[in-house]
């Protein structure tokens, strides 16, 4: 298994000492980095598929794209077990309170990915019935553009969010 190394972290003074410590299984890190790594590796998304983007989101979790490589193979149906909400598709004014209620039921820390142009900015539906951006209802961490975005784009958005989660300080 390859060892994930971070810049600025020195285990030994020479490369040989570093390799000896890695082979012995010694890992030196801060609590913030350990918690960030654990959160990054164990995100459980709550699906909130509303339109055509939901098909692409389901394809991302299927065998061809395999989100299990990044520890996200469990799409949760219960918001109380999820810490990531993927809003995929257009959000109507009627659905907005439901989306907010599900977001409020999720435990802290929680993150949101806005998938597709409809969720991000209302898409081609510039009328009174569609919310013009899900960020007016819940705070969004990562936007995934496209109509509908390909599974590769959602995976890139998830990896971007994981990088953000890994580098933020959890104990503030």
mmCIF file of the C-alpha atoms, coordinates in Angstrom:
data_MODEL
# 
_entry.id   MODEL 
# 
loop_
_atom_site.group_PDB 
_atom_site.id 
_atom_site.type_symbol 
_atom_site.label_atom_id 
_atom_site.label_alt_id 
_atom_site.label_comp_id 
_atom_site.label_asym_id 
_atom_site.label_entity_id 
_atom_site.label_seq_id 
_atom_site.pdbx_PDB_ins_code 
_atom_site.Cartn_x 
_atom_site.Cartn_y 
_atom_site.Cartn_z 
_atom_site.occupancy 
_atom_site.B_iso_or_equiv 
_atom_site.pdbx_formal_charge 
_atom_site.auth_seq_id 
_atom_site.auth_comp_id 
_atom_site.auth_asym_id 
_atom_site.auth_atom_id 
_atom_site.pdbx_PDB_model_num 
ATOM 1   C CA . UNK A 1 1   ? 0.000   0.000  0.000   1.00 0.00 ? 1   UNK A CA 1 
ATOM 2   C CA . UNK A 1 2   ? 1.540   3.348  -0.981  1.00 0.00 ? 2   UNK A CA 1 
ATOM 3   C CA . UNK A 1 3   ? 2.230   5.861  1.761   1.00 0.00 ? 3   UNK A CA 1 
ATOM 4   C CA . UNK A 1 4   ? 0.570   9.252  1.399   1.00 0.00 ? 4   UNK A CA 1 
ATOM 5   C CA . UNK A 1 5   ? 3.174   11.926 2.079   1.00 0.00 ? 5   UNK A CA 1 
ATOM 6   C CA . UNK A 1 6   ? 2.614   15.594 2.728   1.00 0.00 ? 6   UNK A CA 1 
ATOM 7   C CA . UNK A 1 7   ? 4.992   18.452 2.086   1.00 0.00 ? 7   UNK A CA 1 
ATOM 8   C CA . UNK A 1 8   ? 6.568   19.906 5.197   1.00 0.00 ? 8   UNK A CA 1 
ATOM 9   C CA . UNK A 1 9   ? 6.318   16.669 7.203   1.00 0.00 ? 9   UNK A CA 1 
ATOM 10  C CA . UNK A 1 10  ? 9.693   15.132 7.948   1.00 0.00 ? 10  UNK A CA 1 
ATOM 11  C CA . UNK A 1 11  ? 9.960   11.802 9.687   1.00 0.00 ? 11  UNK A CA 1 
ATOM 12  C CA . UNK A 1 12  ? 13.745  11.606 9.676   1.00 0.00 ? 12  UNK A CA 1 
ATOM 13  C CA . UNK A 1 13  ? 16.731  13.628 8.660   1.00 0.00 ? 13  UNK A CA 1 
ATOM 14  C CA . UNK A 1 14  ? 17.810  11.435 5.745   1.00 0.00 ? 14  UNK A CA 1 
ATOM 15  C CA . UNK A 1 15  ? 15.811  9.528  3.143   1.00 0.00 ? 15  UNK A CA 1 
ATOM 16  C CA . UNK A 1 16  ? 17.063  6.245  4.606   1.00 0.00 ? 16  UNK A CA 1 
ATOM 17  C CA . UNK A 1 17  ? 15.754  7.150  8.077   1.00 0.00 ? 17  UNK A CA 1 
ATOM 18  C CA . UNK A 1 18  ? 12.419  8.105  6.582   1.00 0.00 ? 18  UNK A CA 1 
ATOM 19  C CA . UNK A 1 19  ? 12.142  4.756  4.781   1.00 0.00 ? 19  UNK A CA 1 
ATOM 20  C CA . UNK A 1 20  ? 13.118  2.871  7.962   1.00 0.00 ? 20  UNK A CA 1 
ATOM 21  C CA . UNK A 1 21  ? 10.389  4.615  9.963   1.00 0.00 ? 21  UNK A CA 1 
ATOM 22  C CA . UNK A 1 22  ? 7.774   4.032  7.248   1.00 0.00 ? 22  UNK A CA 1 
ATOM 23  C CA . UNK A 1 23  ? 8.699   0.331  7.083   1.00 0.00 ? 23  UNK A CA 1 
ATOM 24  C CA . UNK A 1 24  ? 8.351   0.067  10.870  1.00 0.00 ? 24  UNK A CA 1 
ATOM 25  C CA . UNK A 1 25  ? 4.852   1.516  10.576  1.00 0.00 ? 25  UNK A CA 1 
ATOM 26  C CA . UNK A 1 26  ? 5.545   4.759  12.401  1.00 0.00 ? 26  UNK A CA 1 
ATOM 27  C CA . UNK A 1 27  ? 3.180   7.561  11.455  1.00 0.00 ? 27  UNK A CA 1 
ATOM 28  C CA . UNK A 1 28  ? 3.638   11.060 12.806  1.00 0.00 ? 28  UNK A CA 1 
ATOM 29  C CA . UNK A 1 29  ? 0.934   13.622 12.200  1.00 0.00 ? 29  UNK A CA 1 
ATOM 30  C CA . UNK A 1 30  ? -1.235  16.201 13.891  1.00 0.00 ? 30  UNK A CA 1 
ATOM 31  C CA . UNK A 1 31  ? -4.737  15.541 15.168  1.00 0.00 ? 31  UNK A CA 1 
ATOM 32  C CA . UNK A 1 32  ? -6.169  17.971 12.598  1.00 0.00 ? 32  UNK A CA 1 
ATOM 33  C CA . UNK A 1 33  ? -4.609  16.052 9.718   1.00 0.00 ? 33  UNK A CA 1 
ATOM 34  C CA . UNK A 1 34  ? -5.706  12.684 11.089  1.00 0.00 ? 34  UNK A CA 1 
ATOM 35  C CA . UNK A 1 35  ? -9.314  13.842 11.512  1.00 0.00 ? 35  UNK A CA 1 
ATOM 36  C CA . UNK A 1 36  ? -9.280  15.497 8.076   1.00 0.00 ? 36  UNK A CA 1 
ATOM 37  C CA . UNK A 1 37  ? -7.974  12.303 6.496   1.00 0.00 ? 37  UNK A CA 1 
ATOM 38  C CA . UNK A 1 38  ? -10.627 10.206 8.271   1.00 0.00 ? 38  UNK A CA 1 
ATOM 39  C CA . UNK A 1 39  ? -13.434 12.536 7.194   1.00 0.00 ? 39  UNK A CA 1 
ATOM 40  C CA . UNK A 1 40  ? -12.153 12.558 3.624   1.00 0.00 ? 40  UNK A CA 1 
ATOM 41  C CA . UNK A 1 41  ? -12.065 8.759  3.471   1.00 0.00 ? 41  UNK A CA 1 
ATOM 42  C CA . UNK A 1 42  ? -15.509 8.158  4.958   1.00 0.00 ? 42  UNK A CA 1 
ATOM 43  C CA . UNK A 1 43  ? -18.021 10.484 3.290   1.00 0.00 ? 43  UNK A CA 1 
ATOM 44  C CA . UNK A 1 44  ? -21.494 9.048  2.944   1.00 0.00 ? 44  UNK A CA 1 
ATOM 45  C CA . UNK A 1 45  ? -23.597 10.954 0.418   1.00 0.00 ? 45  UNK A CA 1 
ATOM 46  C CA . UNK A 1 46  ? -27.328 11.518 0.771   1.00 0.00 ? 46  UNK A CA 1 
ATOM 47  C CA . UNK A 1 47  ? -28.869 11.412 -2.653  1.00 0.00 ? 47  UNK A CA 1 
ATOM 48  C CA . UNK A 1 48  ? -31.164 14.211 -3.650  1.00 0.00 ? 48  UNK A CA 1 
ATOM 49  C CA . UNK A 1 49  ? -31.803 13.444 -7.297  1.00 0.00 ? 49  UNK A CA 1 
ATOM 50  C CA . UNK A 1 50  ? -34.493 15.613 -8.821  1.00 0.00 ? 50  UNK A CA 1 
ATOM 51  C CA . UNK A 1 51  ? -34.085 15.423 -12.603 1.00 0.00 ? 51  UNK A CA 1 
ATOM 52  C CA . UNK A 1 52  ? -31.832 14.165 -15.390 1.00 0.00 ? 52  UNK A CA 1 
ATOM 53  C CA . UNK A 1 53  ? -28.658 14.844 -13.375 1.00 0.00 ? 53  UNK A CA 1 
ATOM 54  C CA . UNK A 1 54  ? -29.749 12.101 -10.983 1.00 0.00 ? 54  UNK A CA 1 
ATOM 55  C CA . UNK A 1 55  ? -29.187 9.482  -13.702 1.00 0.00 ? 55  UNK A CA 1 
ATOM 56  C CA . UNK A 1 56  ? -25.582 10.645 -14.068 1.00 0.00 ? 56  UNK A CA 1 
ATOM 57  C CA . UNK A 1 57  ? -25.176 10.611 -10.275 1.00 0.00 ? 57  UNK A CA 1 
ATOM 58  C CA . UNK A 1 58  ? -26.433 7.011  -10.154 1.00 0.00 ? 58  UNK A CA 1 
ATOM 59  C CA . UNK A 1 59  ? -24.033 6.078  -12.934 1.00 0.00 ? 59  UNK A CA 1 
ATOM 60  C CA . UNK A 1 60  ? -21.178 7.524  -10.878 1.00 0.00 ? 60  UNK A CA 1 
ATOM 61  C CA . UNK A 1 61  ? -21.997 5.141  -8.039  1.00 0.00 ? 61  UNK A CA 1 
ATOM 62  C CA . UNK A 1 62  ? -22.290 2.135  -10.363 1.00 0.00 ? 62  UNK A CA 1 
ATOM 63  C CA . UNK A 1 63  ? -19.556 -0.345 -11.218 1.00 0.00 ? 63  UNK A CA 1 
ATOM 64  C CA . UNK A 1 64  ? -18.147 1.443  -14.260 1.00 0.00 ? 64  UNK A CA 1 
ATOM 65  C CA . UNK A 1 65  ? -17.075 4.565  -12.344 1.00 0.00 ? 65  UNK A CA 1 
ATOM 66  C CA . UNK A 1 66  ? -16.919 3.010  -8.846  1.00 0.00 ? 66  UNK A CA 1 
ATOM 67  C CA . UNK A 1 67  ? -16.974 5.654  -6.119  1.00 0.00 ? 67  UNK A CA 1 
ATOM 68  C CA . UNK A 1 68  ? -15.877 2.932  -3.689  1.00 0.00 ? 68  UNK A CA 1 
ATOM 69  C CA . UNK A 1 69  ? -12.294 3.786  -4.615  1.00 0.00 ? 69  UNK A CA 1 
ATOM 70  C CA . UNK A 1 70  ? -12.677 6.944  -2.533  1.00 0.00 ? 70  UNK A CA 1 
ATOM 71  C CA . UNK A 1 71  ? -14.676 5.483  0.343   1.00 0.00 ? 71  UNK A CA 1 
ATOM 72  C CA . UNK A 1 72  ? -18.106 6.620  -0.910  1.00 0.00 ? 72  UNK A CA 1 
ATOM 73  C CA . UNK A 1 73  ? -19.829 3.412  -1.913  1.00 0.00 ? 73  UNK A CA 1 
ATOM 74  C CA . UNK A 1 74  ? -22.701 3.892  0.525   1.00 0.00 ? 74  UNK A CA 1 
ATOM 75  C CA . UNK A 1 75  ? -25.370 6.251  -0.774  1.00 0.00 ? 75  UNK A CA 1 
ATOM 76  C CA . UNK A 1 76  ? -27.547 6.814  2.262   1.00 0.00 ? 76  UNK A CA 1 
ATOM 77  C CA . UNK A 1 77  ? -31.317 7.176  2.094   1.00 0.00 ? 77  UNK A CA 1 
ATOM 78  C CA . UNK A 1 78  ? -31.486 8.578  5.615   1.00 0.00 ? 78  UNK A CA 1 
ATOM 79  C CA . UNK A 1 79  ? -30.125 12.106 6.141   1.00 0.00 ? 79  UNK A CA 1 
ATOM 80  C CA . UNK A 1 80  ? -29.173 11.225 9.711   1.00 0.00 ? 80  UNK A CA 1 
ATOM 81  C CA . UNK A 1 81  ? -26.517 8.835  8.389   1.00 0.00 ? 81  UNK A CA 1 
ATOM 82  C CA . UNK A 1 82  ? -25.133 11.087 5.651   1.00 0.00 ? 82  UNK A CA 1 
ATOM 83  C CA . UNK A 1 83  ? -22.655 13.941 5.736   1.00 0.00 ? 83  UNK A CA 1 
ATOM 84  C CA . UNK A 1 84  ? -22.674 14.919 2.046   1.00 0.00 ? 84  UNK A CA 1 
ATOM 85  C CA . UNK A 1 85  ? -25.698 16.070 0.067   1.00 0.00 ? 85  UNK A CA 1 
ATOM 86  C CA . UNK A 1 86  ? -25.478 15.902 -3.713  1.00 0.00 ? 86  UNK A CA 1 
ATOM 87  C CA . UNK A 1 87  ? -28.254 18.088 -5.122  1.00 0.00 ? 87  UNK A CA 1 
ATOM 88  C CA . UNK A 1 88  ? -28.664 16.940 -8.712  1.00 0.00 ? 88  UNK A CA 1 
ATOM 89  C CA . UNK A 1 89  ? -31.236 18.601 -10.910 1.00 0.00 ? 89  UNK A CA 1 
ATOM 90  C CA . UNK A 1 90  ? -33.649 21.495 -10.793 1.00 0.00 ? 90  UNK A CA 1 
ATOM 91  C CA . UNK A 1 91  ? -35.148 22.489 -7.450  1.00 0.00 ? 91  UNK A CA 1 
ATOM 92  C CA . UNK A 1 92  ? -38.732 23.704 -7.535  1.00 0.00 ? 92  UNK A CA 1 
ATOM 93  C CA . UNK A 1 93  ? -40.150 26.182 -5.026  1.00 0.00 ? 93  UNK A CA 1 
ATOM 94  C CA . UNK A 1 94  ? -42.238 23.347 -3.578  1.00 0.00 ? 94  UNK A CA 1 
ATOM 95  C CA . UNK A 1 95  ? -39.176 21.150 -3.091  1.00 0.00 ? 95  UNK A CA 1 
ATOM 96  C CA . UNK A 1 96  ? -37.019 23.866 -1.475  1.00 0.00 ? 96  UNK A CA 1 
ATOM 97  C CA . UNK A 1 97  ? -38.390 23.454 2.097   1.00 0.00 ? 97  UNK A CA 1 
ATOM 98  C CA . UNK A 1 98  ? -37.954 19.679 1.837   1.00 0.00 ? 98  UNK A CA 1 
ATOM 99  C CA . UNK A 1 99  ? -34.346 20.105 0.729   1.00 0.00 ? 99  UNK A CA 1 
ATOM 100 C CA . UNK A 1 100 ? -33.689 22.458 3.659   1.00 0.00 ? 100 UNK A CA 1 
ATOM 101 C CA . UNK A 1 101 ? -35.312 20.035 6.121   1.00 0.00 ? 101 UNK A CA 1 
ATOM 102 C CA . UNK A 1 102 ? -33.141 17.164 4.898   1.00 0.00 ? 102 UNK A CA 1 
ATOM 103 C CA . UNK A 1 103 ? -30.047 19.385 5.155   1.00 0.00 ? 103 UNK A CA 1 
ATOM 104 C CA . UNK A 1 104 ? -30.973 20.358 8.724   1.00 0.00 ? 104 UNK A CA 1 
ATOM 105 C CA . UNK A 1 105 ? -31.375 16.684 9.684   1.00 0.00 ? 105 UNK A CA 1 
ATOM 106 C CA . UNK A 1 106 ? -27.845 15.813 8.567   1.00 0.00 ? 106 UNK A CA 1 
ATOM 107 C CA . UNK A 1 107 ? -25.236 15.646 11.370  1.00 0.00 ? 107 UNK A CA 1 
ATOM 108 C CA . UNK A 1 108 ? -22.317 18.070 11.542  1.00 0.00 ? 108 UNK A CA 1 
ATOM 109 C CA . UNK A 1 109 ? -19.965 18.367 9.717   1.00 0.00 ? 109 UNK A CA 1 
ATOM 110 C CA . UNK A 1 110 ? -21.925 18.352 6.474   1.00 0.00 ? 110 UNK A CA 1 
ATOM 111 C CA . UNK A 1 111 ? -21.134 19.342 2.914   1.00 0.00 ? 111 UNK A CA 1 
ATOM 112 C CA . UNK A 1 112 ? -23.163 20.068 -0.231  1.00 0.00 ? 112 UNK A CA 1 
ATOM 113 C CA . UNK A 1 113 ? -22.340 19.512 -3.898  1.00 0.00 ? 113 UNK A CA 1 
ATOM 114 C CA . UNK A 1 114 ? -24.531 21.297 -6.436  1.00 0.00 ? 114 UNK A CA 1 
ATOM 115 C CA . UNK A 1 115 ? -24.610 19.093 -9.529  1.00 0.00 ? 115 UNK A CA 1 
ATOM 116 C CA . UNK A 1 116 ? -25.690 20.528 -12.852 1.00 0.00 ? 116 UNK A CA 1 
ATOM 117 C CA . UNK A 1 117 ? -26.575 23.961 -14.114 1.00 0.00 ? 117 UNK A CA 1 
ATOM 118 C CA . UNK A 1 118 ? -30.184 23.670 -12.924 1.00 0.00 ? 118 UNK A CA 1 
ATOM 119 C CA . UNK A 1 119 ? -29.195 23.164 -9.296  1.00 0.00 ? 119 UNK A CA 1 
ATOM 120 C CA . UNK A 1 120 ? -26.404 25.730 -9.525  1.00 0.00 ? 120 UNK A CA 1 
ATOM 121 C CA . UNK A 1 121 ? -28.181 28.575 -11.322 1.00 0.00 ? 121 UNK A CA 1 
ATOM 122 C CA . UNK A 1 122 ? -31.700 27.548 -12.317 1.00 0.00 ? 122 UNK A CA 1 
ATOM 123 C CA . UNK A 1 123 ? -30.644 26.368 -15.766 1.00 0.00 ? 123 UNK A CA 1 
ATOM 124 C CA . UNK A 1 124 ? -32.904 27.198 -18.678 1.00 0.00 ? 124 UNK A CA 1 
ATOM 125 C CA . UNK A 1 125 ? -35.880 27.465 -16.336 1.00 0.00 ? 125 UNK A CA 1 
ATOM 126 C CA . UNK A 1 126 ? -35.991 31.196 -15.594 1.00 0.00 ? 126 UNK A CA 1 
ATOM 127 C CA . UNK A 1 127 ? -39.485 31.217 -14.147 1.00 0.00 ? 127 UNK A CA 1 
ATOM 128 C CA . UNK A 1 128 ? -41.209 31.594 -10.801 1.00 0.00 ? 128 UNK A CA 1 
ATOM 129 C CA . UNK A 1 129 ? -41.478 27.839 -10.133 1.00 0.00 ? 129 UNK A CA 1 
ATOM 130 C CA . UNK A 1 130 ? -37.746 26.964 -10.150 1.00 0.00 ? 130 UNK A CA 1 
ATOM 131 C CA . UNK A 1 131 ? -35.218 28.088 -7.528  1.00 0.00 ? 131 UNK A CA 1 
ATOM 132 C CA . UNK A 1 132 ? -32.481 30.088 -9.262  1.00 0.00 ? 132 UNK A CA 1 
ATOM 133 C CA . UNK A 1 133 ? -29.597 28.381 -7.468  1.00 0.00 ? 133 UNK A CA 1 
ATOM 134 C CA . UNK A 1 134 ? -29.644 25.962 -4.560  1.00 0.00 ? 134 UNK A CA 1 
ATOM 135 C CA . UNK A 1 135 ? -27.194 28.202 -2.698  1.00 0.00 ? 135 UNK A CA 1 
ATOM 136 C CA . UNK A 1 136 ? -30.168 30.356 -1.717  1.00 0.00 ? 136 UNK A CA 1 
ATOM 137 C CA . UNK A 1 137 ? -31.435 27.419 0.373   1.00 0.00 ? 137 UNK A CA 1 
ATOM 138 C CA . UNK A 1 138 ? -28.327 25.614 1.638   1.00 0.00 ? 138 UNK A CA 1 
ATOM 139 C CA . UNK A 1 139 ? -24.621 26.551 1.626   1.00 0.00 ? 139 UNK A CA 1 
ATOM 140 C CA . UNK A 1 140 ? -22.841 24.922 -1.314  1.00 0.00 ? 140 UNK A CA 1 
ATOM 141 C CA . UNK A 1 141 ? -19.218 23.750 -1.073  1.00 0.00 ? 141 UNK A CA 1 
ATOM 142 C CA . UNK A 1 142 ? -18.587 22.570 -4.652  1.00 0.00 ? 142 UNK A CA 1 
ATOM 143 C CA . UNK A 1 143 ? -20.360 23.350 -7.921  1.00 0.00 ? 143 UNK A CA 1 
ATOM 144 C CA . UNK A 1 144 ? -20.288 20.776 -10.725 1.00 0.00 ? 144 UNK A CA 1 
ATOM 145 C CA . UNK A 1 145 ? -21.248 22.458 -14.037 1.00 0.00 ? 145 UNK A CA 1 
ATOM 146 C CA . UNK A 1 146 ? -22.908 20.851 -17.033 1.00 0.00 ? 146 UNK A CA 1 
ATOM 147 C CA . UNK A 1 147 ? -26.270 19.876 -18.412 1.00 0.00 ? 147 UNK A CA 1 
ATOM 148 C CA . UNK A 1 148 ? -26.169 17.106 -17.320 1.00 0.00 ? 148 UNK A CA 1 
ATOM 149 C CA . UNK A 1 149 ? -22.612 16.746 -16.071 1.00 0.00 ? 149 UNK A CA 1 
ATOM 150 C CA . UNK A 1 150 ? -20.846 13.501 -16.895 1.00 0.00 ? 150 UNK A CA 1 
ATOM 151 C CA . UNK A 1 151 ? -19.972 11.081 -14.078 1.00 0.00 ? 151 UNK A CA 1 
ATOM 152 C CA . UNK A 1 152 ? -16.317 12.055 -14.478 1.00 0.00 ? 152 UNK A CA 1 
ATOM 153 C CA . UNK A 1 153 ? -17.209 15.657 -13.657 1.00 0.00 ? 153 UNK A CA 1 
ATOM 154 C CA . UNK A 1 154 ? -19.051 14.596 -10.495 1.00 0.00 ? 154 UNK A CA 1 
ATOM 155 C CA . UNK A 1 155 ? -16.065 12.485 -9.479  1.00 0.00 ? 155 UNK A CA 1 
ATOM 156 C CA . UNK A 1 156 ? -13.828 15.534 -9.995  1.00 0.00 ? 156 UNK A CA 1 
ATOM 157 C CA . UNK A 1 157 ? -16.184 17.576 -7.813  1.00 0.00 ? 157 UNK A CA 1 
ATOM 158 C CA . UNK A 1 158 ? -16.083 14.905 -5.114  1.00 0.00 ? 158 UNK A CA 1 
ATOM 159 C CA . UNK A 1 159 ? -12.280 14.797 -5.218  1.00 0.00 ? 159 UNK A CA 1 
ATOM 160 C CA . UNK A 1 160 ? -12.203 18.596 -4.995  1.00 0.00 ? 160 UNK A CA 1 
ATOM 161 C CA . UNK A 1 161 ? -14.456 18.449 -1.942  1.00 0.00 ? 161 UNK A CA 1 
ATOM 162 C CA . UNK A 1 162 ? -12.291 15.731 -0.377  1.00 0.00 ? 162 UNK A CA 1 
ATOM 163 C CA . UNK A 1 163 ? -9.217  17.926 -0.838  1.00 0.00 ? 163 UNK A CA 1 
ATOM 164 C CA . UNK A 1 164 ? -11.081 20.797 0.835   1.00 0.00 ? 164 UNK A CA 1 
ATOM 165 C CA . UNK A 1 165 ? -12.174 18.568 3.731   1.00 0.00 ? 165 UNK A CA 1 
ATOM 166 C CA . UNK A 1 166 ? -8.678  17.152 4.205   1.00 0.00 ? 166 UNK A CA 1 
ATOM 167 C CA . UNK A 1 167 ? -7.029  20.562 4.427   1.00 0.00 ? 167 UNK A CA 1 
ATOM 168 C CA . UNK A 1 168 ? -9.552  22.396 6.616   1.00 0.00 ? 168 UNK A CA 1 
ATOM 169 C CA . UNK A 1 169 ? -8.988  22.547 10.356  1.00 0.00 ? 169 UNK A CA 1 
ATOM 170 C CA . UNK A 1 170 ? -11.660 20.508 12.138  1.00 0.00 ? 170 UNK A CA 1 
ATOM 171 C CA . UNK A 1 171 ? -11.088 21.878 15.651  1.00 0.00 ? 171 UNK A CA 1 
ATOM 172 C CA . UNK A 1 172 ? -11.905 25.588 15.567  1.00 0.00 ? 172 UNK A CA 1 
# 
